[in-house]
Amino acid sequence: MNMTLRADAERNRARIVAAAREVFAERGLDAPLEEVARRSGVGVATLYRRFPTRDDLIAGAFEAKMTAYADAVEAALAEADPWQGFRHFVERIAAMQAADRGFTGVLTMTFPNCREFDAARARAHEGFAALVERAKAAGPLRADFVPEDVTLLLMANAGVVTATGDAAPRASRRLVAYLLQAFAARRPEPLPPPPTRRQLRAAMARLRSRGC
């Protein structure tokens, strides 16, 4: 391939990724790929040459966001106050979700063909587990909180974001504020057992299939 063809291929890829980010953010991960091709200004055949499967395209579109997600965990761990670090992280990922309908689904998916993506997610998961333990050890986070509880928060937030949209853009922030108060250690009532990670992945997949 000569330099001109290589440069054209890279420009096509960049346009496809940019269009996919827009479409998935607006319509979720099940959005028609024809719409991605249309917005990127390339043919469907060109899209599939660059990204043979939908999962390949999703990974390409969300790789930078997954890195930002992992970086947000590390930034939270660097905060001197464990509770503030925990709170700021939860607020940040809820805001990322509110701005992008595809984000929630991506958190539950695996991408064998994109090691960087899965490595960033693993880094985020390990960092968040450490963030939770740090906040619990310091005292402000209730002792029975588990990392999977944030998945429940994201599922609830997805419902609020889908229902309110631009009509009530502050509704998501209010929900998250309520839930953060529930997470605080103020002699809370005992909770029922949390769902397992496998159960939550199945639930998130069902939510994604419904376009939430």
C-alpha positions as CSV (number, residue, x, y, z in Angstrom):
1,M,0.0,0.0,0.0
2,N,1.5,3.4,-1.0
3,M,1.5,6.4,1.4
4,T,-1.5,8.0,-0.2
5,L,-3.7,4.9,0.1
6,R,-2.5,4.4,3.7
7,A,-3.4,8.0,4.6
8,D,-6.8,7.6,3.0
9,A,-7.4,4.4,5.0
10,E,-6.5,6.1,8.2
11,R,-8.7,9.1,7.5
12,N,-11.6,6.7,6.7
13,R,-11.0,4.9,10.0
14,A,-10.9,8.1,12.0
15,R,-14.2,9.3,10.4
16,I,-15.9,6.0,11.1
17,V,-14.8,6.0,14.7
18,A,-15.9,9.6,15.2
19,A,-19.3,8.9,13.6
20,A,-19.7,5.7,15.7
21,R,-19.1,7.6,18.9
22,E,-21.9,10.0,18.0
23,V,-24.4,7.4,16.9
24,F,-23.8,5.1,19.8
25,A,-24.0,8.0,22.3
26,E,-27.3,9.1,20.8
27,R,-28.9,5.7,20.1
28,G,-27.1,3.0,22.0
29,L,-25.0,0.1,21.0
30,D,-27.6,-1.5,18.8
31,A,-27.9,1.5,16.5
32,P,-27.8,0.7,12.8
33,L,-24.3,0.6,11.3
34,E,-25.7,2.1,8.1
35,E,-26.2,5.3,10.1
36,V,-22.5,5.2,11.2
37,A,-21.5,4.7,7.5
38,R,-23.7,7.6,6.4
39,R,-22.4,10.0,9.0
40,S,-18.8,9.1,8.3
41,G,-19.2,9.6,4.6
42,V,-18.0,6.1,3.6
43,G,-19.8,3.1,2.2
44,V,-21.0,0.2,4.3
45,A,-18.4,-2.0,2.6
46,T,-15.6,0.3,3.7
47,L,-16.9,0.3,7.2
48,Y,-16.8,-3.5,7.4
49,R,-13.4,-3.6,5.9
50,R,-12.1,-1.5,8.7
51,F,-14.3,-3.1,11.4
52,P,-15.5,-6.6,10.5
53,T,-17.9,-6.9,13.4
54,R,-20.1,-4.6,15.5
55,D,-18.0,-5.4,18.5
56,D,-14.8,-4.3,16.7
57,L,-16.5,-1.0,15.9
58,I,-17.7,-0.6,19.5
59,A,-14.3,-1.3,20.9
60,G,-12.7,1.3,18.5
61,A,-15.3,3.9,19.4
62,F,-15.1,3.5,23.1
63,E,-11.4,2.7,23.6
64,A,-10.6,6.3,24.6
65,K,-13.6,6.5,26.9
66,M,-12.6,3.3,28.7
67,T,-9.1,4.7,29.2
68,A,-10.7,7.9,30.6
69,Y,-12.8,5.7,32.9
70,A,-9.7,3.9,34.2
71,D,-7.9,7.2,34.6
72,A,-10.8,8.5,36.7
73,V,-10.4,5.7,39.2
74,E,-6.7,6.5,39.6
75,A,-7.5,10.2,40.0
76,A,-10.0,9.2,42.7
77,L,-7.5,7.1,44.5
78,A,-5.0,10.0,44.5
79,E,-7.4,12.2,46.4
80,A,-6.4,12.7,50.1
81,D,-10.0,12.2,51.4
82,P,-11.2,8.7,50.7
83,W,-14.9,9.6,50.7
84,Q,-14.4,12.6,48.4
85,G,-12.4,10.4,46.0
86,F,-15.2,7.8,46.0
87,R,-17.9,10.4,45.6
88,H,-16.2,12.2,42.8
89,F,-15.6,9.0,40.9
90,V,-19.3,7.9,41.2
91,E,-20.4,11.4,40.1
92,R,-18.0,11.3,37.1
93,I,-19.0,8.0,35.7
94,A,-22.7,8.8,36.2
95,A,-22.1,12.0,34.2
96,M,-20.3,10.0,31.5
97,Q,-23.2,7.6,31.3
98,A,-25.7,10.5,31.1
99,A,-23.8,11.9,28.1
100,D,-23.5,8.6,26.3
101,R,-26.2,5.9,26.0
102,G,-23.7,3.3,24.9
103,F,-21.3,3.7,27.9
104,T,-23.3,1.5,30.3
105,G,-23.4,-1.4,27.9
106,V,-19.7,-1.2,27.1
107,L,-18.8,-1.7,30.7
108,T,-20.2,-5.2,30.7
109,M,-18.8,-6.3,27.3
110,T,-15.6,-8.2,26.5
111,F,-13.5,-7.5,23.4
112,P,-11.0,-10.3,22.7
113,N,-9.7,-8.5,19.7
114,C,-8.9,-5.3,21.6
115,R,-6.5,-6.0,24.4
116,E,-6.0,-2.4,25.2
117,F,-9.7,-2.0,25.9
118,D,-10.0,-5.0,28.2
119,A,-6.8,-4.0,29.9
120,A,-8.2,-0.5,30.7
121,R,-11.4,-2.0,32.0
122,A,-9.5,-4.5,34.2
123,R,-7.4,-1.6,35.5
124,A,-10.6,0.3,36.3
125,H,-12.2,-2.6,38.1
126,E,-9.1,-3.3,40.3
127,G,-8.8,0.4,41.1
128,F,-12.4,0.8,42.0
129,A,-12.3,-2.2,44.3
130,A,-9.3,-0.5,46.0
131,L,-11.3,2.8,46.2
132,V,-14.2,1.0,47.9
133,E,-12.0,-0.7,50.4
134,R,-10.2,2.5,51.2
135,A,-13.4,4.4,51.8
136,K,-14.8,1.7,54.0
137,A,-11.6,1.4,56.0
138,A,-11.6,5.2,56.6
139,G,-15.2,5.0,57.9
140,P,-17.5,7.1,55.7
141,L,-18.6,4.3,53.3
142,R,-21.0,1.7,54.7
143,A,-19.3,-1.6,55.5
144,D,-21.7,-3.7,53.4
145,F,-21.1,-1.7,50.2
146,V,-19.6,-3.8,47.4
147,P,-18.3,-2.7,44.0
148,E,-21.3,-4.3,42.2
149,D,-23.6,-1.8,43.9
150,V,-22.3,0.9,41.5
151,T,-23.6,-1.3,38.7
152,L,-27.0,-1.1,40.3
153,L,-26.6,2.7,40.5
154,L,-25.7,2.8,36.8
155,M,-28.7,0.7,35.9
156,A,-31.0,3.0,37.8
157,N,-29.3,6.1,36.3
158,A,-29.8,4.6,32.8
159,G,-33.5,4.4,33.4
160,V,-33.7,8.0,34.6
161,V,-31.5,9.3,31.7
162,T,-33.6,7.5,29.2
163,A,-36.9,8.7,30.7
164,T,-35.9,12.3,31.2
165,G,-33.5,13.1,28.4
166,D,-33.2,16.8,27.7
167,A,-36.5,17.5,29.4
168,A,-35.0,17.2,32.9
169,P,-31.2,17.1,32.5
170,R,-30.6,17.5,36.3
171,A,-32.6,14.5,37.2
172,S,-29.7,12.2,36.9
173,R,-27.5,14.3,39.2
174,R,-30.3,14.3,41.8
175,L,-30.6,10.5,41.7
176,V,-26.9,10.1,42.2
177,A,-26.9,12.5,45.1
178,Y,-29.7,10.5,46.8
179,L,-27.8,7.2,46.3
180,L,-24.5,8.6,47.6
181,Q,-26.3,9.6,50.8
182,A,-27.6,6.0,51.0
183,F,-24.0,4.7,50.6
184,A,-22.7,6.7,53.5
185,A,-22.1,5.0,56.8
186,R,-24.7,6.4,59.2
187,R,-25.8,3.4,61.1
188,P,-27.6,2.0,58.0
189,E,-30.2,-0.8,58.1
190,P,-28.8,-4.1,56.8
191,L,-29.2,-4.6,53.1
192,P,-30.3,-7.7,51.2
193,P,-27.5,-9.7,49.6
194,P,-26.1,-8.0,46.4
195,P,-26.5,-9.6,43.0
196,T,-23.5,-11.5,41.7
197,R,-21.3,-10.1,39.0
198,R,-22.6,-12.7,36.6
199,Q,-26.2,-11.8,37.4
200,L,-25.4,-8.1,36.8
201,R,-23.8,-8.7,33.5
202,A,-26.9,-10.6,32.4
203,A,-29.1,-7.8,33.6
204,M,-27.0,-5.2,31.8
205,A,-27.1,-7.2,28.6
206,R,-30.9,-7.3,28.9
207,L,-31.0,-3.5,29.5
208,R,-28.9,-2.9,26.5
209,S,-31.1,-5.1,24.3
210,R,-34.0,-2.9,25.2
211,G,-32.1,0.2,24.1
212,C,-31.7,1.8,27.5
